[in-house]
Amino acid sequence: MKCANLCVKGLWMMSFACFACSCSMEEAPLDPGLVRKFSFTSAYTGTTYPVYVVLPEGYQSSGQYKTLYLLDGDDVGLPGQKVYESAGSLNHSAAARHQVPGALVVAIGATEDRIRDYSPTAINMFKGQGGGVENYARFLELELIPRIEKEFGADTSSLGRTIAGHSLGGSAGGYLFTHHPSVFSKYLLLSPAFWWDEGIQMRYEEETRAGNVYRHTLVYVGCGEFEEGIAILAEEWYRRMRQFYPNCITTFYKVQNAGHSSSAFDDFEKAIDFYYLNQ
């Protein structure tokens, strides 16, 4: 897919950086008392990840909370504010607005192994880096998720789990959709880097479609207006969800007058609203 590389080759490094830069100053600050932090070393990737669990307001340890797993959770936006703080605050606001119980936000730091962890193949463009997303998926499914569900009273069904990611994190979400369909049922894909390796993730979707076509899923796809190649493939992913997956609730949103990093906050705000609207 030649269009996959249009003007986006340098965008891989912009994960959720500047996520909070367009944050409204009216957004309520996150209560630090609702954040639990720990480190987790994965046997599958060999990496130690910082994990930030943002509890919903009114949290009770005996509850069966839905979970929203957020990649690139420790990126920095506004001075002194990280992605998990912005996302946690937006999550609280959206849950209150829709008058439903809030989800647990499980924000996972990217570390220096981000390219390896979030990409499906190693490519020459990045000196052979990449190809570790399968091990990362196993880390999520077999290590981190069981711990979260045991320690925080989370819903243990795939229907209660959501994955959210931006750029390569969004592409990793697409990989989980195709290759690990029993782990998550909801996907918030922000500016997904489906251009990686000549659009290999789009081929994965075609190859696994027959086995996934009747799943009950929710898929949000968004990007910035000025993202060119990323926007082309993001909209194509949305078109496929709508055309081939009859039990998929999906939408596509393009943030106007915004590029790769500047669209992230508004895109997540739309995504979390769509998530709660379709509970």
C-alpha positions in Angstrom: 0.0 0.0 0.0 2.1 2.9 -1.3 -0.1 5.6 0.3 0.9 4.3 3.7 4.2 6.2 3.6 2.9 9.6 2.4 4.5 12.3 4.5 4.4 10.3 7.7 7.8 8.6 7.9 8.9 10.9 10.7 5.8 10.7 12.8 6.5 7.5 14.6 8.3 9.4 17.4 5.3 11.5 18.3 3.3 9.3 20.6 1.1 11.1 23.1 3.6 13.9 23.3 1.8 17.2 23.6 -1.4 15.2 24.4 -2.3 17.7 27.1 -1.1 20.8 25.2 -4.6 21.6 24.0 -6.2 20.8 27.3 -8.8 23.2 28.4 -7.7 25.0 31.5 -11.3 24.5 32.8 -10.7 20.7 33.0 -10.7 19.7 36.7 -7.2 18.6 37.8 -6.8 14.9 38.7 -6.9 14.1 42.4 -3.5 12.4 43.1 -5.3 10.3 45.7 -7.0 8.4 42.9 -3.7 7.3 41.3 -1.9 4.1 42.1 1.6 3.6 40.7 3.8 0.5 40.4 6.4 -1.0 38.2 6.0 -4.3 36.3 8.7 -6.4 34.7 7.5 -8.6 31.9 8.9 -12.0 31.3 7.8 -11.7 27.7 9.5 -8.5 26.7 12.2 -8.2 29.4 11.3 -4.6 30.1 10.2 -2.9 33.3 7.1 -0.7 32.7 5.8 2.1 34.9 2.0 1.6 35.4 -0.4 4.3 36.6 -3.9 3.1 37.6 -6.3 6.0 37.8 -9.3 4.9 40.0 -12.8 6.1 39.1 -14.4 8.6 41.5 -16.2 6.7 44.3 -14.0 3.7 43.8 -14.9 0.6 45.8 -12.4 -2.3 45.9 -15.3 -4.8 45.7 -16.6 -3.3 42.4 -16.4 -4.9 39.0 -15.0 -2.0 37.0 -14.5 -1.8 33.3 -10.9 -1.0 32.4 -9.3 1.3 29.8 -5.7 0.4 29.0 -3.8 3.4 27.8 -0.5 3.2 25.9 2.2 5.9 26.2 0.7 6.7 29.6 3.8 8.5 31.0 4.4 10.9 28.1 4.6 14.6 29.1 2.2 17.3 27.8 1.8 20.4 29.8 4.6 21.2 32.3 4.1 18.9 35.3 1.3 17.0 33.7 1.5 13.6 32.1 -0.9 11.7 29.7 -2.3 9.5 32.5 -3.3 12.7 34.4 -5.0 14.3 31.4 -6.7 11.0 30.3 -7.8 10.3 33.9 -9.4 13.7 34.3 -11.2 13.4 30.9 -12.4 9.9 32.0 -13.8 11.2 35.2 -15.6 14.1 33.4 -17.0 11.8 30.7 -18.4 9.3 33.2 -20.0 12.1 35.2 -21.5 13.7 32.1 -23.0 10.4 31.0 -24.0 9.5 34.5 -22.5 6.0 34.4 -19.8 4.3 36.6 -16.3 5.3 35.5 -13.7 2.9 34.2 -10.3 2.2 35.7 -7.7 3.8 33.5 -4.5 1.7 33.4 -1.8 3.8 31.8 1.3 2.0 30.8 4.6 3.8 30.3 6.3 3.3 26.9 10.0 3.2 28.0 12.8 3.2 25.5 11.4 0.0 23.9 8.4 1.7 22.4 9.2 1.1 18.8 9.9 -2.6 19.4 6.8 -3.1 21.6 4.2 -1.4 19.4 5.3 -2.5 15.9 4.5 -5.8 14.2 7.7 -6.1 12.1 11.3 -4.9 12.0 11.9 -2.5 9.1 15.0 -1.0 7.5 13.6 2.5 7.8 14.4 2.3 11.5 17.6 0.3 11.3 15.9 -3.0 11.9 13.9 -1.9 15.0 10.5 -3.2 15.6 8.7 -6.5 15.6 7.9 -7.0 19.3 4.2 -6.3 19.4 3.3 -10.0 19.8 5.4 -10.3 23.0 3.9 -7.0 24.2 0.4 -8.4 23.5 1.3 -11.4 25.7 2.6 -9.1 28.4 -0.8 -7.4 28.4 -2.9 -10.5 28.2 -1.0 -12.9 30.4 0.7 -10.7 32.9 -0.6 -7.2 33.4 -4.4 -7.7 32.9 -4.6 -10.6 35.4 -2.8 -8.5 38.0 -5.1 -5.5 37.5 -8.2 -7.7 37.6 -7.1 -9.4 40.8 -5.9 -6.3 42.7 -8.4 -3.6 41.6 -11.7 -5.5 41.3 -11.9 -5.2 37.5 -14.3 -6.9 35.2 -12.7 -10.1 34.0 -14.5 -10.4 30.6 -13.2 -9.0 27.3 -16.4 -7.0 27.1 -15.2 -4.9 30.0 -11.8 -4.1 28.5 -10.7 -1.2 26.2 -7.4 -0.5 24.6 -6.4 3.1 23.6 -3.3 4.2 21.8 -2.0 7.0 19.6 0.3 6.7 16.6 2.2 3.4 16.9 0.1 2.8 20.0 -3.0 3.0 17.8 -1.4 0.5 15.4 -0.7 -1.8 18.4 -4.4 -1.6 19.2 -5.2 -2.7 15.6 -2.8 -5.6 16.0 -4.7 -6.7 19.2 -8.0 -6.4 17.2 -6.7 -8.8 14.6 -4.4 -11.2 16.5 -5.8 -11.3 20.0 -9.5 -10.8 19.6 -10.4 -12.4 23.0 -8.5 -9.8 25.1 -10.3 -6.5 24.3 -13.7 -5.7 22.8 -13.3 -1.9 22.6 -10.6 0.0 20.7 -9.8 3.7 20.7 -7.4 4.2 17.8 -6.0 7.7 17.6 -3.9 8.5 14.5 -2.9 4.9 14.1 0.4 4.3 12.3 -1.0 1.8 9.9 1.6 2.9 7.4 4.2 0.7 9.1 5.9 -1.8 6.8 3.8 -0.8 3.7 0.5 -1.1 5.6 1.0 -4.6 6.9 -1.7 -4.1 9.6 -4.2 -3.6 6.8 -3.2 -7.0 5.4 -3.6 -8.5 8.8 -7.1 -7.3 9.0 -7.9 -8.9 5.7 -6.3 -12.2 6.7 -8.1 -12.5 10.0 -11.4 -11.0 9.0 -13.2 -14.3 8.6 -12.5 -15.3 12.2 -13.3 -11.9 13.6 -16.2 -10.7 11.5 -19.1 -11.5 14.0 -17.4 -10.2 17.1 -19.3 -7.6 19.2 -16.9 -4.7 19.2 -16.6 -0.9 19.6 -14.0 0.8 17.4 -13.3 4.5 17.5 -10.9 5.8 14.8 -9.6 9.4 14.7 -6.8 11.6 13.4 -5.9 15.1 12.6 -6.9 16.9 9.5 -3.3 17.5 8.3 -2.0 13.9 8.8 -2.3 13.0 5.1 -1.2 9.3 4.8 -2.2 8.5 8.4 -5.7 10.0 7.7 -6.1 7.9 4.5 -5.5 4.6 6.3 -7.4 5.6 9.5 -10.5 6.3 7.4 -9.9 3.0 5.4 -9.9 1.1 8.7 -13.1 2.7 9.7 -14.7 1.9 6.3 -13.7 -1.8 6.8 -15.2 -1.9 10.3 -18.4 -0.5 9.0 -18.6 -2.6 5.9 -17.4 -6.0 7.1 -18.2 -6.2 10.8 -22.0 -6.2 11.3 -21.7 -6.2 15.1 -19.2 -3.4 15.3 -20.2 0.0 16.7 -17.8 2.4 15.0 -17.2 6.0 14.1 -14.5 8.1 12.5 -13.5 11.6 13.6 -11.1 14.1 12.0 -9.8 16.9 14.3 -9.9 20.0 12.2 -6.9 22.3 11.8 -4.7 19.8 13.7 -1.7 17.5 12.9 -0.3 14.4 14.5 0.5 15.5 18.0 -1.8 18.6 18.2 -4.9 16.4 17.5 -4.3 13.9 20.3 -6.1 15.5 23.2 -9.2 16.5 21.2 -9.2 13.1 19.6 -9.1 11.3 23.0 -11.8 13.5 24.3 -14.1 12.5 21.4 -13.1 8.9 21.8 -13.9 8.7 25.5 -17.2 10.4 24.9 -18.0 7.8 22.2 -17.0 5.0 24.6 -19.4 6.1 27.3 -22.2 6.9 24.9 -22.2 3.3 23.7 -21.9 1.5 27.0 
